[in-house]
Amino acid sequence: MAQLSTKIELYLKANSKSWDNTKVSLQNNSDGNGDFIFSWNYDISEPTDAQLDALETQAQAKEELQTVLSTRATAYPTIQDQLDMQYWDNVNGTTTWEDAIAKVKADNPKDWYFI
């Protein structure tokens, strides 16, 4: 299940708004009911549960994509190492850099989500 904050971000985006901590805050009372909107100060109506539920699939896709991108970011060689690979590939006619990048991408595939 997607996080409430992700669904709210998508709801705001659909209404040409962006997340602003001074306009919306979430709370969790640790009672097993999860997060809920504690305060809402936008000039659009607060989303209903049905509106948020309708964003579940899109929110899950956004979170999955972010997980893949974060994993890739830590799996790529450092910029210094990539530049060194590119230099030596140019000198030696090899594809070390291209192979390293392709492996990270293949190990962490990203579907194209329309978010």
Summary of the structure (lengths in Angstrom):
residues: 115
radius of gyration: 20.5
end to end distance: 16.7
largest distance: 62.4
contacts: 257
relative contact order: 0.14
helix: 55%
strand: 10%
